[in-house]
């Protein structure tokens, strides 16, 4: 097995721990990592999407109790935005402004989460502009694969319960992955490459079951909120450094 493929497996296995706990990680960190390794954007997606989809699916189907409501704007604005953004990826590949936007929003949001009054203002602002936010989130995700950053900000303003936050992120991410895979298969002809990379889904599933979800279950809600803020800040810094 080529050394590069082993490296990709190691990257996905490591990032699967983060996605198991926070709902995001494989795409947010994996995309810039694989691009730095020299892969094309669509090729990087073919490695990352099966792994991300597998964990998101497990997180959605294993949610305990009554599931929280999902905004209709996910279906009306966000998903079409992803499809359109991915279709225009080639022509926008040299544009770095979405990376700066995503990184800055993550850093600012992580800082805001430290002050409950300011966090309340952010929650109110997103509530008043939820349609626009979903449209931007979808388009940015299609163009850069970094929409999970916007998603983490959105989910953290809708609840203070770790189960609900992770579920909402996982539900969105599951549909994100399905749309991206559909576009890659139907438009870009990547069905063979995606099928060959199903091993990535097996790796991420194993990490989720053996390590990641156990960490999530054992973490209390207070520490989880602190860890989520730190994780969002780390994502923001990583994205800005790789823009």
Secondary structure, DSSP 8 states (H G I E B T S, - for coil): --HHHHHHHHHHHHHHHHHHHHS--HHHHHHHHHHHTT--HHHHHHHHHHHHHHHHHHHHHT--SS-----THIIIIIHHHHHHHHHTHHHHTT--HHHHHHHHHHHHHHHHTT-HHHHHHHHHHHHHTHHHHHHHHHHHHHHHS-HHHHHHHHHHHH-S-HHHHHHHHHHHHHHHHHHHHHHHHHTS--HHHHHHTHHHHHHHHHHIIIIIHHHHHHS-HHHHHHHHHHHHHHHHHHHHHT-
